[in-house]
Amino acid sequence: MIDLHTHTFFSDGELVPAELVRRASVAGYRALAITDHADRSNTKWLLSKLVGVVDELGTANGMQVLAGVELTHVPPPLIAEGVKLARDNGAELVVVHGETIVEPVMAGTNRAAIEAGADILAHPGLITAEDVRLAAEKGVCLEITTRKGHSLTNGHVAKLAQQYGAKLVIDNDAHAPGDLVSLDLARKIALGAGLTVQQFEQAQQNAAELVTRAKG
């Protein structure tokens, strides 16, 4: 299992990075990205806490750990700047908090994240066909999420991704120990969204490719 969307107590998660990584390792995960909620006010601070530390934690636990951020409720005109700021400060992965139907995310966030070249557009809600086509063209991964609430539109995202050839990843959006679902449960959630077993495995491969690219 690879999870590229998790949170620690540096934002609204419950665990310190060391415990998050340890619990993921024991649960059989082979890679993890720490992507706490960020905007311009805290991006540098967050990454200063993670860059370098994640490699130590990964080595100690026999897995790969990435330092990232999840740009959250950033106004669409500022997303490109936010992606650049994160990368300039060492982010190995940039996630953007998409237009989930259970939060008041600004319209246009999905498109701005894709145009900015984020790595993953998280829980993109009722994303349009046009935005899915653009994500496919730019290689931005769309997220199928195991998280309650955000997962309500997984089927819509999966259907359009299959139709237009956009890449998918399966993430937990983990905030607490119980959010680190097993590989088997992640597979069942993906199948429930309309993916085949082969497409689920491809989503895991897409995540592995992001990890490989991040770690060079």
C-alpha positions as CSV (number, residue, x, y, z in Angstrom):
1,M,0.0,0.0,0.0
2,I,1.2,3.5,-0.8
3,D,-0.5,6.5,0.7
4,L,0.4,10.0,-0.6
5,H,-2.0,12.1,1.4
6,T,-1.6,12.1,5.2
7,H,-1.7,14.6,8.0
8,T,0.2,15.0,11.3
9,F,-0.2,17.3,14.3
10,F,1.5,20.0,12.3
11,S,-2.0,20.6,10.9
12,D,-5.1,18.7,12.0
13,G,-3.8,15.2,12.3
14,E,-3.4,13.4,15.7
15,L,0.1,12.0,15.4
16,V,3.7,13.2,15.3
17,P,5.5,12.2,12.0
18,A,7.4,9.5,13.7
19,E,4.3,7.7,15.0
20,L,2.5,8.1,11.7
21,V,5.3,6.5,9.8
22,R,5.8,3.8,12.3
23,R,2.1,2.8,12.3
24,A,2.1,2.8,8.5
25,S,5.2,0.6,8.4
26,V,3.7,-1.9,10.8
27,A,0.5,-1.9,8.7
28,G,2.5,-3.0,5.7
29,Y,2.8,0.3,3.8
30,R,5.8,0.7,1.6
31,A,5.6,4.4,1.0
32,L,3.9,7.4,2.6
33,A,3.8,11.2,1.9
34,I,3.2,13.6,4.8
35,T,1.1,16.4,3.3
36,D,-0.2,18.7,6.1
37,H,-2.6,21.5,5.2
38,A,-0.8,24.5,3.9
39,D,-1.1,28.0,2.4
40,R,1.3,30.8,1.9
41,S,1.3,31.5,5.7
42,N,2.8,28.2,6.8
43,T,4.3,26.3,3.8
44,K,7.9,27.2,4.6
45,W,7.5,26.3,8.3
46,L,5.9,23.0,7.5
47,L,8.6,21.9,5.1
48,S,11.4,23.1,7.4
49,K,10.0,20.5,9.9
50,L,10.0,17.6,7.4
51,V,12.7,18.0,4.8
52,G,15.6,15.7,5.8
53,V,13.6,14.2,8.7
54,V,11.4,12.1,6.4
55,D,14.4,10.2,5.0
56,E,15.6,9.3,8.5
57,L,12.1,8.1,9.4
58,G,11.9,6.1,6.2
59,T,15.2,4.4,6.7
60,A,14.4,3.5,10.3
61,N,11.1,2.0,9.3
62,G,12.1,0.3,6.0
63,M,9.9,2.4,3.8
64,Q,10.0,5.6,1.7
65,V,8.6,8.8,3.2
66,L,8.1,12.0,1.3
67,A,7.9,15.6,2.5
68,G,4.9,17.3,1.0
69,V,2.0,19.7,1.5
70,E,-1.7,19.8,0.8
71,L,-2.6,23.3,-0.4
72,T,-5.9,23.8,1.2
73,H,-8.7,26.3,0.4
74,V,-6.1,28.5,-1.4
75,P,-7.9,30.9,-3.7
76,P,-7.5,29.6,-7.3
77,P,-5.5,32.6,-8.6
78,L,-2.9,31.9,-5.8
79,I,-2.5,28.1,-6.4
80,A,0.3,28.3,-9.0
81,E,2.3,30.5,-6.6
82,G,1.6,28.1,-3.8
83,V,2.8,25.1,-5.8
84,K,6.0,26.9,-6.7
85,L,6.6,28.1,-3.1
86,A,6.3,24.5,-1.9
87,R,8.6,23.1,-4.5
88,D,11.2,25.9,-3.9
89,N,11.2,24.9,-0.2
90,G,11.8,21.2,-0.7
91,A,8.4,19.7,-1.2
92,E,8.8,16.3,-2.8
93,L,5.0,16.1,-3.5
94,V,2.4,18.8,-3.8
95,V,-1.3,17.9,-3.3
96,V,-4.1,20.4,-3.8
97,H,-7.3,20.1,-1.8
98,G,-9.9,19.7,-4.5
99,E,-13.5,20.7,-4.8
100,T,-15.0,18.1,-2.4
101,I,-18.8,18.4,-2.0
102,V,-18.5,18.4,1.8
103,E,-16.5,21.6,2.2
104,P,-16.9,25.2,0.8
105,V,-14.0,25.0,-1.7
106,M,-13.9,27.8,-4.2
107,A,-15.0,27.0,-7.7
108,G,-12.1,26.9,-10.1
109,T,-9.8,25.2,-7.6
110,N,-9.6,22.0,-9.5
111,R,-8.7,23.7,-12.8
112,A,-6.1,25.9,-11.1
113,A,-4.4,22.9,-9.4
114,I,-4.2,21.1,-12.7
115,E,-2.9,24.1,-14.6
116,A,-0.3,24.6,-11.9
117,G,1.0,21.1,-12.3
118,A,0.3,19.8,-8.8
119,D,1.2,16.1,-8.4
120,I,-2.2,15.1,-7.0
121,L,-5.6,16.7,-7.0
122,A,-7.3,15.4,-3.9
123,H,-11.0,14.5,-3.6
124,P,-12.0,16.6,-6.7
125,G,-15.7,16.2,-6.1
126,L,-17.9,16.7,-9.1
127,I,-15.0,17.5,-11.4
128,T,-15.9,18.4,-14.9
129,A,-15.0,16.4,-18.0
130,E,-13.0,19.3,-19.3
131,D,-10.8,19.3,-16.1
132,V,-10.4,15.6,-16.3
133,R,-9.2,15.8,-19.9
134,L,-6.7,18.5,-18.8
135,A,-5.5,16.4,-16.0
136,A,-4.9,13.5,-18.4
137,E,-2.9,15.8,-20.7
138,K,-0.8,17.3,-17.9
139,G,-0.2,14.0,-16.0
140,V,-1.9,15.3,-12.8
141,C,-3.2,12.3,-10.7
142,L,-6.8,12.4,-9.5
143,E,-7.5,10.9,-6.1
144,I,-9.8,8.2,-5.1
145,T,-10.1,8.6,-1.4
146,T,-11.0,6.2,1.4
147,R,-12.0,9.2,3.7
148,K,-15.6,9.5,4.8
149,G,-17.4,12.4,3.1
150,H,-14.8,13.1,0.5
151,S,-15.4,9.6,-0.9
152,L,-19.0,10.3,-1.8
153,T,-17.9,11.3,-5.3
154,N,-15.3,8.5,-5.9
155,G,-17.6,6.9,-8.5
156,H,-17.9,10.1,-10.5
157,V,-14.1,10.7,-10.5
158,A,-13.4,7.1,-11.4
159,K,-15.8,7.1,-14.3
160,L,-14.5,10.2,-15.9
161,A,-10.8,9.2,-15.3
162,Q,-11.5,6.0,-17.1
163,Q,-13.3,7.8,-19.9
164,Y,-10.6,10.4,-20.6
165,G,-7.4,8.5,-19.5
166,A,-6.5,10.5,-16.4
167,K,-4.2,8.8,-13.9
168,L,-5.7,7.8,-10.5
169,V,-4.1,7.2,-7.1
170,I,-5.8,5.7,-4.0
171,D,-5.2,7.8,-0.8
172,N,-6.5,7.7,2.8
173,D,-6.3,11.4,3.7
174,A,-5.3,10.0,7.0
175,H,-5.6,12.1,10.1
176,A,-5.7,9.4,12.8
177,P,-4.4,5.8,13.3
178,G,-7.6,4.3,12.2
179,D,-7.5,6.0,8.9
180,L,-4.6,3.9,7.6
181,V,-6.7,1.3,5.9
182,S,-5.4,-2.0,4.7
183,L,-4.6,-2.8,1.1
184,D,-7.6,-5.1,1.0
185,L,-10.0,-2.5,2.2
186,A,-8.5,0.1,-0.2
187,R,-9.0,-2.4,-3.0
188,K,-12.7,-2.9,-2.0
189,I,-13.3,0.9,-1.9
190,A,-11.7,1.2,-5.4
191,L,-13.9,-1.6,-6.7
192,G,-16.9,0.1,-5.1
193,A,-16.1,3.2,-7.1
194,G,-16.2,1.2,-10.3
195,L,-12.6,0.4,-10.8
196,T,-11.4,-3.1,-11.9
197,V,-8.7,-5.0,-9.9
198,Q,-6.3,-4.1,-12.8
199,Q,-7.2,-0.4,-12.6
200,F,-6.7,-0.5,-8.8
201,E,-3.3,-2.0,-9.3
202,Q,-2.5,0.6,-11.9
203,A,-3.4,3.3,-9.4
204,Q,-0.9,1.8,-7.0
205,Q,1.7,1.8,-9.8
206,N,0.9,5.5,-10.5
207,A,1.6,6.3,-6.8
208,A,4.8,4.3,-7.0
209,E,5.9,6.3,-10.0
210,L,5.3,9.5,-8.1
211,V,7.5,8.2,-5.2
212,T,10.3,7.2,-7.6
213,R,10.2,10.6,-9.3
214,A,10.2,12.4,-6.0
215,K,13.2,10.5,-4.7
216,G,15.1,10.7,-8.0
